[in-house]
């Protein structure tokens, strides 16, 4: 992803959170924003585009996060962030069933 496209994606994340995270504290909004920006970088690192999040992207991200040895809690927080921005509550259904095996 070019720097310009990454900046555009980052701006979109910030604007989405500003407009849709009303009622959440500023600290929570900031945490969500930071995790989503990091996840965007991770998607790029594993050679996926950020345009339309699908289950193949999620599978790749979870595998990438497990290889980085992130804690299960961190992975679940990132999953919740994706559910929040995509509005797809079943986006991680398969991973909840296998309980994020290490």
N, CA and C of each residue as an Amber inpcrd file, in Angstrom:
protein
   306
   0.8490000  -1.1640000   0.0000000   0.0000000   0.0000000   0.0000000
   0.8950000   1.2270000   0.0000000   0.5830000   2.1250000  -0.8630000
   1.3680000   3.3510000  -0.9200000   1.0780000   4.1900000   0.3250000
   1.9660000   5.1040000   0.5960000   1.8100000   5.9630000   1.7600000
   0.5160000   6.7720000   1.6660000   0.1890000   7.2250000   0.4550000
  -1.0290000   8.0150000   0.2510000  -2.2750000   7.1820000   0.5650000
  -2.3070000   5.9300000   0.0960000  -3.4580000   5.0640000   0.3560000
  -3.5630000   4.7270000   1.8400000  -2.4130000   4.5180000   2.4820000
  -2.4390000   4.2230000   3.9130000  -2.9750000   5.4220000   4.6910000
  -2.5220000   6.6160000   4.3330000  -3.0090000   7.8290000   5.0030000
  -4.5160000   7.9770000   4.8080000  -4.9970000   7.6610000   3.6120000
  -6.4280000   7.7410000   3.3240000  -7.2010000   6.7200000   4.1740000
  -6.6680000   5.5090000   4.2900000  -7.3140000   4.4880000   5.1160000
  -7.3120000   4.9090000   6.5810000  -6.2000000   5.4640000   7.0290000
  -6.0940000   5.9180000   8.4120000  -7.1040000   7.0480000   8.6780000
  -7.2150000   7.9680000   7.7560000  -8.1750000   9.0700000   7.8900000
  -9.6010000   8.5230000   7.9470000  -9.8980000   7.5420000   7.1110000
 -11.2330000   6.9420000   7.1070000 -11.5440000   6.2950000   8.4530000
 -10.5600000   5.6170000   9.0290000 -10.7470000   4.9900000  10.3400000
 -11.0490000   6.0600000  11.3870000 -10.2660000   7.1250000  11.3870000
 -10.4550000   8.2040000  12.3580000 -11.8420000   8.8200000  12.2190000
 -12.2520000   9.0930000  10.9920000 -13.5660000   9.6980000  10.7640000
 -14.6950000   8.7540000  11.1690000 -14.5420000   7.4820000  10.8690000
 -15.5700000   6.5150000  11.2390000 -15.7380000   6.4800000  12.7570000
 -14.6420000   6.4430000  13.4680000 -14.7080000   6.3790000  14.9270000
 -15.3220000   7.6580000  15.4930000 -14.9270000   8.8040000  14.9470000
 -15.5120000  10.0740000  15.4130000 -17.0260000  10.0860000  15.2370000
 -17.5000000   9.5590000  14.1260000 -18.9280000   9.6180000  13.8100000
 -19.7570000   8.4970000  14.4330000 -19.1370000   7.3720000  14.7520000
 -19.9090000   6.2060000  15.1760000 -19.6080000   5.7030000  16.5740000
 -18.6340000   6.2760000  17.2440000 -18.2730000   5.7820000  18.5700000
 -18.7350000   6.7460000  19.6570000 -19.7740000   7.4820000  19.3740000
 -20.2990000   8.3970000  20.3870000 -20.8070000   7.5680000  21.5590000
 -20.5480000   8.0580000  22.7380000 -20.9320000   7.3170000  23.9360000
 -19.7810000   6.5100000  24.5070000 -18.7190000   6.3480000  23.7270000
 -17.5290000   5.6710000  24.2260000 -16.5440000   6.7480000  24.6870000
 -15.7550000   6.4370000  25.6980000 -14.8070000   7.4220000  26.2060000
 -13.7420000   7.7230000  25.1530000 -13.0730000   8.8540000  25.3440000
 -11.9950000   9.2130000  24.4170000 -10.8700000   8.1800000  24.4510000
 -10.6090000   7.6340000  25.6290000  -9.5680000   6.6130000  25.7500000
  -9.9430000   5.3660000  24.9510000 -11.2120000   4.9650000  25.0330000
 -11.6800000   3.8010000  24.2770000 -11.6110000   4.0700000  22.7820000
 -12.0570000   5.2510000  22.3630000 -11.9940000   5.6080000  20.9500000
 -10.5500000   5.5810000  20.4550000  -9.6280000   6.0900000  21.2560000
  -8.2180000   6.1090000  20.8760000  -7.6620000   4.6910000  20.7790000
  -8.0320000   3.8330000  21.7260000  -7.5670000   2.4410000  21.6880000
  -8.0640000   1.7300000  20.4330000  -9.3360000   1.9340000  20.1140000
  -9.9090000   1.3190000  18.9100000  -9.1680000   1.8240000  17.6760000
  -8.9550000   3.1290000  17.6130000  -8.2630000   3.7170000  16.4550000
  -6.8570000   3.1390000  16.3170000  -6.1130000   3.0650000  17.4090000
  -4.7420000   2.5450000  17.3450000  -4.7160000   1.0890000  16.9000000
  -5.6350000   0.2720000  17.4300000  -5.6560000  -1.1390000  17.0320000
  -6.0400000  -1.3000000  15.5680000  -6.9870000  -0.4790000  15.0880000
  -7.4000000  -0.5880000  13.6890000  -6.3060000  -0.1210000  12.7360000
  -5.5830000   0.9280000  13.1100000  -4.4670000   1.3760000  12.2680000
  -3.3930000   0.2850000  12.2200000  -3.0990000  -0.3260000  13.3680000
  -2.1130000  -1.4100000  13.4050000  -2.5960000  -2.6010000  12.5630000
  -3.8810000  -2.9080000  12.6580000  -4.4350000  -4.0110000  11.8690000
  -4.3710000  -3.7160000  10.3770000  -4.5570000  -2.4530000  10.0110000
  -4.4260000  -2.0530000   8.6090000  -3.0000000  -2.2990000   8.1240000
  -2.0360000  -1.9520000   8.9550000  -0.6390000  -2.2220000   8.6090000
  -0.3900000  -3.7230000   8.4870000  -0.9830000  -4.5010000   9.4000000
  -0.8270000  -5.9570000   9.3480000  -1.4300000  -6.5360000   8.0750000
  -2.6100000  -6.0350000   7.6770000  -3.2200000  -6.4980000   6.4290000
  -2.2950000  -6.2420000   5.2490000  -1.6990000  -5.0790000   5.2290000
  -0.7640000  -4.7470000   4.1590000   0.4570000  -5.6620000   4.2170000
   0.9250000  -5.9330000   5.4190000   2.1120000  -6.7750000   5.5950000
   1.8740000  -8.2010000   5.0790000   0.6360000  -8.6880000   5.1930000
   0.3490000 -10.0370000   4.6950000  -0.2630000  -9.9950000   3.2890000
  -0.0930000  -8.8570000   2.6170000  -0.4610000  -8.6830000   1.2030000
  -1.9600000  -8.7420000   0.9170000  -2.7630000  -8.1610000   1.7870000
  -4.1890000  -8.0050000   1.5230000  -4.5110000  -6.5230000   1.3870000
  -5.4890000  -6.2390000   0.5470000  -5.9620000  -4.8600000   0.4220000
  -6.9920000  -4.5980000   1.5100000  -7.1360000  -3.3470000   1.8690000
  -7.9870000  -2.9720000   2.9930000  -9.4100000  -2.6370000   2.5620000
  -9.6950000  -2.6170000   1.3000000 -10.9580000  -2.0950000   0.7960000
 -12.2050000  -2.7860000   1.3550000 -12.2820000  -4.0870000   1.3010000
 -13.4830000  -4.8020000   1.7130000 -13.0760000  -6.0080000   2.5580000
 -13.3210000  -5.9190000   3.8560000 -12.8960000  -6.9690000   4.7700000
 -13.7920000  -8.1930000   4.6020000 -13.1520000  -9.3380000   4.3260000
 -13.8610000 -10.6000000   4.1620000 -13.2430000 -11.6350000   5.0890000
 -13.8480000 -12.8080000   5.1430000 -13.3590000 -13.8320000   6.0690000
 -11.9320000 -14.2760000   5.7540000 -11.5200000 -14.2370000   4.4770000
 -10.1380000 -14.6140000   4.1560000  -9.1450000 -13.6280000   4.7710000
  -9.5310000 -12.3540000   4.8420000  -8.6810000 -11.3570000   5.4870000
  -8.5620000 -11.6550000   6.9800000  -9.6870000 -12.0210000   7.5740000
  -9.7170000 -12.3040000   9.0040000  -8.8770000 -13.5340000   9.3160000
  -9.0200000 -14.5770000   8.5030000  -8.2120000 -15.7770000   8.7040000
  -6.7260000 -15.4440000   8.6460000  -6.3440000 -14.6470000   7.6630000
  -4.9460000 -14.2510000   7.5290000  -4.4650000 -13.4160000   8.6960000
  -5.3020000 -12.4930000   9.1500000  -4.9280000 -11.6520000  10.2860000
  -4.7650000 -12.4660000  11.5640000  -5.7120000 -13.3500000  11.8470000
  -5.6310000 -14.1520000  13.0700000  -4.3730000 -15.0250000  13.0410000
  -4.0930000 -15.6170000  11.8960000  -2.8790000 -16.4300000  11.7730000
  -1.6390000 -15.5530000  11.9870000  -1.6250000 -14.3630000  11.4000000
  -0.5080000 -13.4270000  11.5490000  -0.3350000 -13.0240000  13.0110000
  -1.4460000 -12.7190000  13.6910000  -1.3780000 -12.3160000  15.0880000
  -0.8950000 -13.4580000  15.9710000  -1.3190000 -14.6890000  15.6640000
  -0.8590000 -15.8340000  16.4390000   0.6300000 -16.0730000  16.2240000
   1.1120000 -15.8610000  14.9980000   2.5450000 -15.9920000  14.7260000
   3.3480000 -14.9340000  15.4670000   2.7340000 -13.7630000  15.6910000
   3.3900000 -12.7010000  16.4530000   3.3130000 -12.9550000  17.9520000
   2.6320000 -14.0370000  18.3340000   2.4560000 -14.4300000  19.7230000
   1.6780000 -13.3920000  20.5440000   0.6660000 -12.7870000  19.9080000
  -0.2190000 -11.8890000  20.6450000  -1.0920000 -12.7100000  21.5860000
  -1.4440000 -12.1270000  22.7090000  -2.2980000 -12.8400000  23.6590000
  -3.7020000 -12.9930000  23.0700000  -4.4200000 -13.9590000  23.5880000
  -5.7730000 -14.2130000  23.1080000  -6.6470000 -12.9850000  23.3530000
  -6.4360000 -12.3100000  24.4880000  -7.2030000 -11.0990000  24.7870000
  -6.9760000 -10.0040000  23.7590000  -5.7250000  -9.8320000  23.3300000
  -5.4190000  -8.8260000  22.3100000  -6.0870000  -9.1650000  20.9910000
  -6.0690000 -10.4300000  20.6280000  -6.7020000 -10.8630000  19.3800000
  -8.2080000 -10.6290000  19.4560000  -8.8090000 -10.9530000  20.5900000
 -10.2540000 -10.7600000  20.7350000 -10.6220000  -9.2790000  20.7020000
  -9.7800000  -8.4160000  21.2760000 -10.0370000  -6.9730000  21.1880000
 -10.0040000  -6.5040000  19.7440000  -9.0460000  -6.9950000  18.9770000
  -8.9540000  -6.5970000  17.5700000 -10.1380000  -7.1260000  16.7760000
 -10.5860000  -8.3380000  17.1190000 -11.7790000  -8.8800000  16.4770000
 -12.9830000  -7.9910000  16.7530000 -13.1290000  -7.5670000  17.9940000
 -14.2620000  -6.7050000  18.3660000 -14.2180000  -5.3930000  17.5900000
 -13.0200000  -4.8620000  17.3780000 -12.8880000  -3.6230000  16.6040000
 -13.3710000  -3.8200000  15.1720000 -13.0240000  -4.9580000  14.5730000
 -13.4750000  -5.2320000  13.2040000 -14.9860000  -5.4330000  13.1540000
 -15.5360000  -6.1020000  14.1700000 -16.9900000  -6.2470000  14.2120000
 -17.6510000  -4.8760000  14.2870000 -17.0580000  -3.9710000  15.0660000
 -17.6020000  -2.6270000  15.2330000 -17.5980000  -1.8600000  13.9130000
 -16.4880000  -1.8800000  13.1780000 -16.4300000  -1.0670000  11.9600000
 -17.1400000  -1.7070000  10.7720000 -17.2140000  -3.0380000  10.7520000
 -17.8720000  -3.6850000   9.6150000 -19.3630000  -3.8790000   9.8430000
 -19.7740000  -3.8890000  11.1000000 -21.1800000  -4.1560000  11.4030000
 -21.5550000  -5.6020000  11.1430000 -20.5670000  -6.4810000  11.1040000
 -20.7930000  -7.9080000  10.8440000 -20.4970000  -8.6960000  12.1260000
 -21.5270000  -9.0070000  12.9370000 -21.2770000  -9.6900000  14.2030000
 -20.7410000 -11.1120000  14.0400000 -20.9710000 -11.7450000  12.9060000
 -20.5150000 -13.1230000  12.7040000 -19.2070000 -13.2100000  11.9270000
 -18.5040000 -12.1030000  11.8110000 -17.2790000 -12.0780000  11.0200000
 -16.2350000 -13.0530000  11.5590000 -16.2230000 -13.2610000  12.8630000
 -15.2180000 -14.1220000  13.4900000 -15.8270000 -15.3890000  14.0600000
 -16.9570000 -15.7800000  13.5680000 -17.6850000 -16.9130000  14.1310000
 -16.8290000 -18.1810000  14.1830000 -16.1120000 -18.4540000  13.1180000
 -15.3090000 -19.6740000  13.0650000 -14.2420000 -19.6690000  14.1540000
 -13.6670000 -18.4970000  14.4180000 -12.5870000 -18.4190000  15.3930000
 -13.1050000 -18.5410000  16.8170000 -14.3360000 -18.1070000  17.0620000
 -14.9140000 -18.2740000  18.3950000 -15.1620000 -19.7440000  18.6610000
 -15.5300000 -20.5040000  17.6310000 -15.8180000 -21.9100000  17.8260000
 -14.5590000 -22.6970000  18.1390000 -13.4310000 -22.3510000  17.5370000
 -12.1970000 -23.0850000  17.8270000 -11.4300000 -22.4620000  18.9780000
 -11.9450000 -21.3770000  19.5340000 -11.3900000 -20.7140000  20.7120000
  -9.9240000 -20.3490000  20.5400000  -9.5680000 -19.9090000  19.3590000
  -8.2260000 -19.3960000  19.0830000  -7.1300000 -20.3330000  19.5670000
  -7.1110000 -21.5140000  19.0100000  -6.0980000 -22.4900000  19.3940000
  -4.7040000 -21.9900000  19.0910000  -3.7810000 -22.2760000  19.9660000
  -2.4000000 -21.8640000  19.7580000  -1.6210000 -22.9930000  19.1360000
